[in-house]
Amino acid sequence: MPSSRHFDVLIRGARVLDGTGAPALQADVAISGERIAALGDLEGASAGQVIDAHGCYLAPGFIDVHTHDDTNVIRTPEMLPKLTQGVTTVVVGNCGISASPVRLRGNTVPDPMNLLGRHEDFVYPGFADYAEAVNAARPAVNVAALVGHTALRANLMDAFDRPATGDEIESMRAALKQALDEGAIGMSSGLAYKNARHAPLEEMHALVDEVGRHGALYTTHLRDEFAGLPEAMEEAFTTARHGGAELVISHLKCAGVGNWGNAPLALKRLENAARSQTCHCDCYPYTAGSSTLDLGQVTNEIDIFITWSEPHPEMARQPLEEIARVWAVSLMEAATRLQPAGAVYHNMSEADMRQILAHPLAMVGSDGLPNDPHPHPRLWGAFPRVIAHYCRDEKLFELPEAIRKMTGLSARNFGLTDRGEIREGAFADLTLFDLATLDDVATFSDPIAPARGIELVMVNGCIAYQNGALVQRAGRMLRRDEA
């Protein structure tokens, strides 16, 4: 029915994808303050600002459930790598590493916490300190934060190559409880990394029990994404079930040439577990991963590209194989000399990745590394790539399903109230895009490049990005159980 109401912003004639997986609906969307005030035929309505969206799709703002933007939302609050993709909310604190609550021992930053920044960037001893700093920085996107298990270990342990003692576990549990009380949405682990892999089930159960008591979320970078993937998945299911916590398996993959082709088996395990407990996974739309340089992943079976090296910065931005050739040493010797360093590992098959990405239990997360001087292209391109390449061009899934994977499903699993959907009363986090021109421009050789086709992004009812430029920063900290 025609409306004579007046709104702050009125988006006219968009093809609305509401984030639930429902088909697109031609409609007008009106915003008052931070929220969506009306949806439908608003022919008689007026607004302080009217946006003609004919020919474009309007979706809920994309939610990047797997980021390492912990310190960047404060140090670089413009957040252009995410905003230019249409992302309006980032989940930080993944893979067991977080900026808070952290009191580092000594003057070095343990691997892989060095992915988040330098020693001077870890200045948030309590979660409340971090949340206050995020709100003071007013980033361009919203921020929801997990507490990292490795970060908890780094606060207390003089060595990581052992299980935590009973007293250390109790201290970690107390710090975790305080962070959850102060609004953290859950805890993450990175059990494949050397500074967490010695944590036994008893240590993880004690902490995830605390997560479950708070009704919070447990996410995990599995202990093994290679040949031991089945056992690592079972460990994750058991740990989450023991604590009564909802589970997200981070960047589910079948890594390593010998593991290729096992996606159907991994997904069947996930489906079976989901029959008796709440569990999902996230996935990025690439067949290469990126992290610190891990000697355990050095092999001549895949291409490994070095992105940075502290002792040998002159050798960065070239293949490990080429570095070994120049130095006339083995791959392992070259990798050892380069450490600490970063690397891109081309260790997945396209068929496996497609199956995981397309699965109904899978969400989209970029896993981008914003502090890498030559980052994986997923940092700037993951979300447009899902829509433009895998949905529009490859027809891996329908457009409403692609949007659900990066909005409604993500908001529900990560407890982001009134976000991830276009409906009356929801927060006006919105992304307007032109499907015909949408393109992920970032490549492995030229990774720092904004996507094309993102026409407008709104965060909390404010236009944050338009015509290829930042307009204003309107994000904030999203604490657990807050509307």
C-alpha positions, 0 to 999 in steps of 0.5 A, spaced: 500 500 500 502 506 498 505 510 504 506 517 506 511 516 511 517 520 511 524 516 512 531 518 513 533 514 507 529 510 502 532 505 497 527 505 491 526 499 486 531 494 489 531 487 487 531 485 495 535 478 497 533 478 504 538 473 507 533 467 508 534 464 502 528 466 499 527 469 492 529 476 490 523 481 491 522 487 487 521 492 493 523 499 496 526 499 503 526 505 508 531 506 513 529 510 520 535 511 524 539 505 525 534 500 523 529 498 517 523 501 518 519 499 512 519 494 506 515 494 500 511 498 495 513 505 498 510 509 492 508 515 496 513 515 501 519 521 502 526 521 505 532 525 506 535 521 501 533 517 496 537 512 492 535 509 486 537 502 486 533 499 479 537 494 476 541 492 482 540 487 488 540 489 495 542 484 500 544 484 508 551 487 509 555 481 508 558 478 515 565 476 515 565 470 520 573 469 519 577 474 520 584 476 523 582 484 523 583 484 531 588 490 531 586 493 524 579 495 526 582 500 531 589 502 527 586 502 520 578 503 522 577 505 515 577 497 513 577 498 506 579 491 504 572 489 507 568 495 506 569 495 499 567 487 498 560 489 502 562 487 508 559 490 514 561 486 520 567 482 522 568 476 527 575 477 530 579 472 534 579 466 530 584 460 530 586 461 537 589 468 536 586 474 539 588 481 541 584 480 548 584 479 553 592 479 553 598 480 557 604 478 553 610 475 557 616 477 554 618 482 548 616 477 543 609 475 540 608 468 539 607 465 533 601 465 530 599 471 534 604 475 530 599 475 524 595 480 528 601 485 529 607 487 533 608 487 541 606 494 541 599 492 538 597 488 544 595 493 549 588 490 551 589 486 558 581 485 558 576 484 553 572 490 556 579 494 554 578 492 547 571 493 546 572 500 549 578 501 544 574 499 538 568 503 540 573 509 541 576 508 534 569 507 531 571 503 525 567 503 518 564 496 520 561 492 526 566 488 530 564 481 534 570 478 538 572 471 540 577 470 545 583 466 542 585 459 546 592 461 544 592 468 547 589 465 553 595 460 553 600 466 552 598 470 558 600 464 563 605 459 560 612 460 559 613 454 554 607 452 549 610 445 548 606 442 554 599 441 556 597 447 561 597 445 569 591 445 573 592 452 576 594 454 569 587 452 566 583 455 572 586 461 570 585 461 563 578 459 565 577 465 569 580 470 564 575 467 559 569 467 563 570 475 565 571 476 557 564 472 556 561 476 561 564 482 558 561 481 551 565 476 547 561 471 543 565 465 544 572 462 544 576 460 538 582 455 538 588 453 533 590 446 535 594 445 529 599 451 531 605 449 535 603 453 540 596 450 541 597 443 539 600 440 545 593 442 549 590 435 550 582 434 551 582 435 558 584 443 557 580 444 551 574 441 555 575 445 561 575 451 557 569 449 552 565 447 558 565 455 560 563 457 553 557 452 554 555 455 560 555 462 557 551 459 551 556 462 547 560 459 541 566 455 540 570 455 533 576 451 531 582 451 526 582 443 527 588 440 530 589 436 523 586 439 516 591 433 512 591 426 513 588 426 520 582 430 518 577 425 520 580 424 527 580 432 528 573 433 526 571 428 531 575 431 537 571 438 535 565 435 535 566 431 542 569 437 545 563 442 543 558 436 545 562 435 552 561 443 553 554 444 550 557 449 546 555 450 538 560 449 534 563 452 527 569 448 524 574 454 521 575 454 514 574 446 513 578 443 507 582 437 505 589 440 505 595 436 502 595 432 495 594 425 499 587 428 502 584 431 496 578 428 494 575 427 501 570 433 501 564 428 501 567 424 507 568 430 511 561 433 509 558 427 511 561 427 518 559 434 519 552 432 517 552 426 522 554 430 527 549 436 526 543 431 527 545 431 534 548 438 536 549 445 532 555 445 528 557 448 522 563 450 518 566 456 514 569 456 507 573 461 503 573 461 495 580 459 494 584 453 493 590 456 497 591 458 504 595 463 507 598 463 514 605 463 517 611 459 514 610 452 517 615 447 517 610 441 517 607 444 511 613 444 507 613 439 501 615 439 493 608 437 492 605 444 492 607 451 490 609 455 496 609 462 495 613 466 501 609 473 502 614 476 508 620 474 512 623 477 518 630 475 517 630 475 509 625 481 507 629 481 500 627 474 499 619 475 500 614 475 494 617 469 490 616 461 491 620 458 496 622 453 490 626 459 487 629 461 494 631 454 495 634 454 488 638 461 489 641 459 495 642 452 493 639 448 499 633 444 500 626 447 501 626 445 508 633 449 509 630 455 505 624 455 509 628 454 516 632 460 514 626 464 512 623 464 519 619 467 522 615 468 515 609 468 512 606 463 506 601 462 501 600 454 500 596 452 494 594 445 498 587 444 496 583 441 490 578 445 486 573 440 487 573 439 494 573 446 495 567 447 491 563 441 495 564 445 501 563 452 499 556 449 496 554 445 502 548 448 506 552 448 513 557 452 510 558 460 511 563 464 508 569 467 511 575 470 508 580 468 513 584 474 510 591 477 513 591 484 513 598 485 516 601 481 511 605 486 506 603 481 500 596 478 502 592 472 499 587 475 495 581 473 499 583 479 504 580 484 498 576 479 494 572 473 498 565 475 498 564 478 491 568 472 488 563 467 491 557 471 488 560 473 481 565 467 480 561 461 483 554 463 483 553 468 477 559 464 472 559 457 475 552 456 477 555 453 483 548 455 487 543 460 486 544 467 488 539 467 494 543 461 497 549 465 496 547 471 500 544 466 505 551 463 506 554 470 508 548 474 511 542 470 515 546 464 516 552 467 519 548 472 523 544 466 526 550 462 528 554 467 531 549 470 535 548 477 531 541 479 533 537 483 528 542 483 523 543 478 517 536 479 514 532 485 511 526 486 514 522 491 518 526 492 525 533 489 523 539 493 523 540 497 516 546 493 515 545 493 507 549 492 501 547 494 494 551 491 488 550 490 480 550 483 479 552 484 472 559 488 473 561 485 480 568 482 480 573 480 485 579 484 482 584 482 487 589 476 484 595 472 487 600 477 483 596 483 485 592 482 491 591 489 494 585 491 489 578 493 491 572 489 488 568 492 482 560 492 482 559 494 490 555 500 489 553 502 496 554 499 503 550 502 509 552 500 516 547 501 522 543 506 517 549 510 515 551 510 508 559 508 509 561 507 502 558 509 495 561 511 488 568 507 490 569 511 496 569 511 504 563 516 506 563 515 514 565 510 519 559 508 523 561 501 526 561 499 533 562 493 538 557 488 538 557 484 544 554 477 546 546 478 547 546 485 545 541 487 540 
